[in-house]
Amino acid sequence: MRLFALMLLAAGCGGASASARVTVAVHDDLQVATSALAGCAQGDLAPQLQIVADLRDSYHEMIVCGGLSMQFNGSIENVIANAVLQKATGNPMTYRGDGVFATPNGVMWIRTSLAGSPIGFNVLDPHSYLAGLTVNANVSGAVSGVAGGGSPWKMLGRAAAKADVQISFQSEGPGFGLLGITVQEARSGKLDLGKIKRSLGSLIHVENRVAVDNNYGGTTVRYQLQSPAMPINAMTGPNKVPMQLASIEATNPGLGQTMKVTTWTMDYKGDGGTVLDGTIGMDIDGGAFPYHVEMVYPHRMEPDIRLSCR
């Protein structure tokens, strides 16, 4: 066990990045491999264990992509509120049609759907719900309140109640029925933004796919994560994005090493910490000797790493 100040910087999902500086206590057998693998270690351990360090670095992609997924989900739920605030979402996902969004580099792909059927419009465009939407808003107080740390929902709710926020639109967009409000309520210009958020979060499903391809000198790591389609509020409520493994391959051809996953139970948690929860168990074959690796993420960015002979 050791304490150290850790600076993490990971980038991958469309150029998005996650960084943090924290002091944590980590169990890292890579630092004491001679004793951890005393019963089987042969020769110089550093090259034999490099694949483990490379896998740890590659798994940081889950933090970046998980954070991007949570941001995307929040942008959908708040699409009308953001329009009223005239606030850009800053989400790097690009709409590809048929309900599909992707990062510019193709690492992450998200499909939106309704009860299994793809959505045929851009869920991040407020005009998909209220075609020809225009906003006549006295939101200076709301904007300053948000900038000062106030809740945008409370600020906008007060503004709407006082008729400081008025909207108009030409017609119902293809997604109007997902807002959970009547045409009369929409025409009144006073929107129950909380009701809209809850309706969008319960009706719109999202399905995530992440395809990682990393090369670290002698090590190549490729894996795909695939989450089932599920309602947005099933993730934003518990602040969790499942990181289910679809396939993985990690090799070091120069040493003849391959990796096989024995355990994978991973979730991204965005409850104020942008961390991972779960365990990844791996068997390393080939090289000078076989061994087992277990990475445990106890609600943090960095895993505890335990090595054992096989």
LOPANU-279375 format. One record per residue (C-alpha): residue number from 1; residue in one letter; x, y, z. Coordinates in steps of 0.5 Angstrom, whole numbers, always signed. Example, Ala and Ser with C-alpha at 12.3 -4.5 7.8 and 13.67 -1.06 7.14 Angstrom:
- 1 / a / +25 / -9 / +16
- 2 / s / +27 / -2 / +14
***
This chain:
- 1 / m / +0 / +0 / +0
- 2 / r / +3 / +7 / -2
- 3 / l / +0 / +14 / -1
- 4 / f / +2 / +19 / -7
- 5 / a / -1 / +25 / -11
- 6 / l / -4 / +23 / -17
- 7 / m / -5 / +27 / -23
- 8 / l / -9 / +23 / -29
- 9 / l / -10 / +26 / -36
- 10 / a / -14 / +21 / -41
- 11 / a / -16 / +23 / -48
- 12 / g / -19 / +19 / -53
- 13 / c / -27 / +20 / -54
- 14 / g / -27 / +25 / -59
- 15 / g / -21 / +29 / -56
- 16 / a / -25 / +29 / -49
- 17 / s / -21 / +29 / -43
- 18 / a / -21 / +28 / -36
- 19 / s / -16 / +30 / -31
- 20 / a / -16 / +30 / -24
- 21 / r / -11 / +31 / -18
- 22 / v / -12 / +27 / -12
- 23 / t / -8 / +24 / -6
- 24 / v / -10 / +16 / -6
- 25 / a / -8 / +10 / -2
- 26 / v / -7 / +5 / -8
- 27 / h / -4 / -3 / -7
- 28 / d / +0 / -4 / -13
- 29 / d / +4 / -10 / -14
- 30 / l / +7 / -8 / -20
- 31 / q / +12 / -4 / -15
- 32 / v / +13 / -10 / -11
- 33 / a / +13 / -16 / -16
- 34 / t / +19 / -19 / -14
- 35 / s / +15 / -21 / -8
- 36 / a / +8 / -22 / -11
- 37 / l / +11 / -27 / -16
- 38 / a / +16 / -30 / -12
- 39 / g / +14 / -37 / -13
- 40 / c / +14 / -36 / -21
- 41 / a / +18 / -30 / -23
- 42 / q / +24 / -31 / -28
- 43 / g / +29 / -26 / -31
- 44 / d / +28 / -19 / -32
- 45 / l / +21 / -17 / -29
- 46 / a / +20 / -10 / -32
- 47 / p / +18 / -13 / -39
- 48 / q / +14 / -18 / -37
- 49 / l / +10 / -14 / -33
- 50 / q / +9 / -8 / -38
- 51 / i / +3 / -11 / -41
- 52 / v / -1 / -10 / -34
- 53 / a / +2 / -2 / -34
- 54 / d / -1 / -1 / -41
- 55 / l / -8 / -4 / -40
- 56 / r / -8 / +0 / -34
- 57 / d / -7 / +6 / -38
- 58 / s / -12 / +4 / -43
- 59 / y / -17 / +3 / -38
- 60 / h / -17 / +10 / -37
- 61 / e / -21 / +11 / -43
- 62 / m / -27 / +8 / -39
- 63 / i / -27 / +15 / -35
- 64 / v / -27 / +19 / -41
- 65 / c / -32 / +16 / -45
- 66 / g / -37 / +15 / -39
- 67 / g / -36 / +22 / -37
- 68 / l / -38 / +24 / -44
- 69 / s / -44 / +19 / -44
- 70 / m / -47 / +23 / -38
- 71 / q / -46 / +29 / -41
- 72 / f / -49 / +27 / -47
- 73 / n / -55 / +24 / -43
- 74 / g / -56 / +31 / -39
- 75 / s / -56 / +35 / -45
- 76 / i / -62 / +31 / -48
- 77 / e / -66 / +32 / -41
- 78 / n / -64 / +39 / -41
- 79 / v / -65 / +40 / -49
- 80 / i / -71 / +45 / -48
- 81 / a / -68 / +48 / -41
- 82 / n / -61 / +50 / -45
- 83 / a / -65 / +53 / -51
- 84 / v / -69 / +58 / -46
- 85 / l / -62 / +59 / -43
- 86 / q / -59 / +60 / -50
- 87 / k / -54 / +56 / -47
- 88 / a / -49 / +51 / -52
- 89 / t / -48 / +44 / -49
- 90 / g / -41 / +44 / -51
- 91 / n / -42 / +36 / -53
- 92 / p / -37 / +34 / -58
- 93 / m / -42 / +28 / -61
- 94 / t / -44 / +29 / -68
- 95 / y / -51 / +27 / -71
- 96 / r / -50 / +22 / -76
- 97 / g / -58 / +21 / -77
- 98 / d / -62 / +15 / -75
- 99 / g / -62 / +17 / -68
- 100 / v / -54 / +16 / -68
- 101 / f / -49 / +20 / -65
- 102 / a / -41 / +19 / -65
- 103 / t / -35 / +22 / -63
- 104 / p / -30 / +25 / -69
- 105 / n / -25 / +20 / -68
- 106 / g / -30 / +14 / -68
- 107 / v / -28 / +12 / -61
- 108 / m / -35 / +13 / -58
- 109 / w / -42 / +11 / -61
- 110 / i / -49 / +13 / -58
- 111 / r / -56 / +11 / -61
- 112 / t / -62 / +14 / -59
- 113 / s / -68 / +10 / -59
- 114 / l / -76 / +9 / -57
- 115 / a / -78 / +2 / -54
- 116 / g / -73 / -1 / -59
- 117 / s / -74 / +3 / -65
- 118 / p / -69 / +8 / -67
- 119 / i / -71 / +16 / -67
- 120 / g / -71 / +19 / -73
- 121 / f / -69 / +26 / -71
- 122 / n / -64 / +30 / -67
- 123 / v / -65 / +29 / -60
- 124 / l / -60 / +35 / -58
- 125 / d / -64 / +40 / -63
- 126 / p / -70 / +44 / -59
- 127 / h / -73 / +45 / -66
- 128 / s / -74 / +37 / -66
- 129 / y / -79 / +38 / -61
- 130 / l / -82 / +45 / -62
- 131 / a / -81 / +47 / -69
- 132 / g / -79 / +54 / -71
- 133 / l / -78 / +55 / -63
- 134 / t / -76 / +63 / -61
- 135 / v / -75 / +65 / -54
- 136 / n / -76 / +72 / -51
- 137 / a / -73 / +71 / -45
- 138 / n / -71 / +76 / -39
- 139 / v / -66 / +71 / -36
- 140 / s / -61 / +76 / -34
- 141 / g / -62 / +74 / -27
- 142 / a / -62 / +66 / -28
- 143 / v / -56 / +67 / -32
- 144 / s / -52 / +71 / -27
- 145 / g / -55 / +66 / -21
- 146 / v / -53 / +60 / -25
- 147 / a / -46 / +63 / -26
- 148 / g / -46 / +64 / -18
- 149 / g / -47 / +57 / -17
- 150 / g / -55 / +57 / -17
- 151 / s / -59 / +52 / -20
- 152 / p / -61 / +53 / -27
- 153 / w / -68 / +49 / -26
- 154 / k / -70 / +53 / -20
- 155 / m / -68 / +60 / -23
- 156 / l / -72 / +58 / -30
- 157 / g / -78 / +56 / -26
- 158 / r / -78 / +62 / -22
- 159 / a / -77 / +66 / -29
- 160 / a / -83 / +62 / -32
- 161 / a / -87 / +63 / -26
- 162 / k / -87 / +70 / -27
- 163 / a / -88 / +70 / -34
- 164 / d / -80 / +73 / -35
- 165 / v / -79 / +67 / -40
- 166 / q / -84 / +67 / -46
- 167 / i / -83 / +62 / -52
- 168 / s / -86 / +61 / -59
- 169 / f / -86 / +56 / -64
- 170 / q / -89 / +55 / -71
- 171 / s / -91 / +47 / -70
- 172 / e / -90 / +41 / -66
- 173 / g / -84 / +38 / -68
- 174 / p / -83 / +30 / -69
- 175 / g / -81 / +30 / -62
- 176 / f / -86 / +34 / -59
- 177 / g / -90 / +28 / -56
- 178 / l / -84 / +26 / -52
- 179 / l / -84 / +33 / -48
- 180 / g / -90 / +30 / -43
- 181 / i / -94 / +37 / -44
- 182 / t / -100 / +39 / -48
- 183 / v / -100 / +44 / -54
- 184 / q / -104 / +48 / -50
- 185 / e / -99 / +48 / -45
- 186 / a / -93 / +49 / -50
- 187 / r / -97 / +55 / -53
- 188 / s / -98 / +59 / -46
- 189 / g / -90 / +60 / -46
- 190 / k / -90 / +57 / -39
- 191 / l / -86 / +51 / -39
- 192 / d / -86 / +46 / -33
- 193 / l / -78 / +44 / -35
- 194 / g / -78 / +39 / -29
- 195 / k / -84 / +35 / -32
- 196 / i / -80 / +36 / -39
- 197 / k / -74 / +33 / -36
- 198 / r / -77 / +27 / -33
- 199 / s / -81 / +26 / -39
- 200 / l / -75 / +26 / -44
- 201 / g / -71 / +22 / -39
- 202 / s / -76 / +16 / -38
- 203 / l / -78 / +16 / -45
- 204 / i / -71 / +16 / -49
- 205 / h / -67 / +10 / -49
- 206 / v / -59 / +11 / -50
- 207 / e / -54 / +5 / -52
- 208 / n / -47 / +6 / -52
- 209 / r / -41 / +3 / -56
- 210 / v / -34 / +4 / -55
- 211 / a / -28 / +2 / -59
- 212 / v / -21 / +3 / -56
- 213 / d / -15 / +1 / -60
- 214 / n / -9 / +3 / -57
- 215 / n / -1 / +2 / -58
- 216 / y / +4 / +2 / -53
- 217 / g / +11 / +1 / -56
- 218 / g / +11 / -7 / -56
- 219 / t / +3 / -8 / -53
- 220 / t / -3 / -7 / -57
- 221 / v / -10 / -7 / -53
- 222 / r / -16 / -7 / -57
- 223 / y / -23 / -8 / -54
- 224 / q / -30 / -6 / -55
- 225 / l / -35 / -4 / -49
- 226 / q / -43 / -5 / -51
- 227 / s / -48 / -3 / -46
- 228 / p / -56 / -5 / -47
- 229 / a / -61 / +0 / -49
- 230 / m / -64 / +3 / -43
- 231 / p / -68 / +10 / -41
- 232 / i / -63 / +16 / -40
- 233 / n / -66 / +17 / -32
- 234 / a / -64 / +9 / -31
- 235 / m / -56 / +12 / -32
- 236 / t / -57 / +20 / -29
- 237 / g / -61 / +18 / -23
- 238 / p / -56 / +13 / -20
- 239 / n / -50 / +17 / -24
- 240 / k / -48 / +10 / -27
- 241 / v / -46 / +8 / -34
- 242 / p / -45 / +1 / -35
- 243 / m / -38 / -1 / -38
- 244 / q / -40 / -8 / -41
- 245 / l / -35 / -12 / -45
- 246 / a / -36 / -14 / -52
- 247 / s / -29 / -16 / -54
- 248 / i / -22 / -15 / -52
- 249 / e / -15 / -17 / -54
- 250 / a / -8 / -15 / -51
- 251 / t / -2 / -18 / -54
- 252 / n / +6 / -17 / -54
- 253 / p / +8 / -20 / -60
- 254 / g / +15 / -19 / -58
- 255 / l / +15 / -23 / -52
- 256 / g / +9 / -28 / -54
- 257 / q / +5 / -25 / -49
- 258 / t / -3 / -26 / -49
- 259 / m / -8 / -24 / -44
- 260 / k / -15 / -27 / -43
- 261 / v / -20 / -24 / -38
- 262 / t / -23 / -28 / -33
- 263 / t / -27 / -23 / -29
- 264 / w / -31 / -16 / -32
- 265 / t / -35 / -12 / -27
- 266 / m / -34 / -5 / -29
- 267 / d / -39 / +1 / -28
- 268 / y / -37 / +9 / -29
- 269 / k / -40 / +13 / -24
- 270 / g / -41 / +20 / -24
- 271 / d / -43 / +22 / -17
- 272 / g / -38 / +28 / -16
- 273 / g / -32 / +24 / -17
- 274 / t / -32 / +21 / -25
- 275 / v / -29 / +14 / -22
- 276 / l / -30 / +7 / -24
- 277 / d / -33 / +1 / -20
- 278 / g / -31 / -6 / -21
- 279 / t / -26 / -11 / -22
- 280 / i / -22 / -14 / -28
- 281 / g / -19 / -20 / -27
- 282 / m / -14 / -23 / -33
- 283 / d / -9 / -29 / -34
- 284 / i / -3 / -27 / -38
- 285 / d / +0 / -33 / -42
- 286 / g / +6 / -33 / -46
- 287 / g / +13 / -29 / -44
- 288 / a / +18 / -32 / -39
- 289 / f / +12 / -35 / -34
- 290 / p / +4 / -34 / -34
- 291 / y / +1 / -30 / -28
- 292 / h / -6 / -27 / -26
- 293 / v / -7 / -20 / -25
- 294 / e / -13 / -17 / -21
- 295 / m / -15 / -10 / -22
- 296 / v / -20 / -7 / -17
- 297 / y / -23 / +0 / -18
- 298 / p / -26 / +2 / -11
- 299 / h / -30 / +8 / -13
- 300 / r / -24 / +11 / -16
- 301 / m / -20 / +13 / -22
- 302 / e / -14 / +8 / -20
- 303 / p / -14 / +1 / -19
- 304 / d / -11 / -3 / -14
- 305 / i / -7 / -8 / -17
- 306 / r / -5 / -15 / -15
- 307 / l / -1 / -20 / -18
- 308 / s / -1 / -28 / -17
- 309 / c / +3 / -34 / -20
- 310 / r / -1 / -39 / -24
***
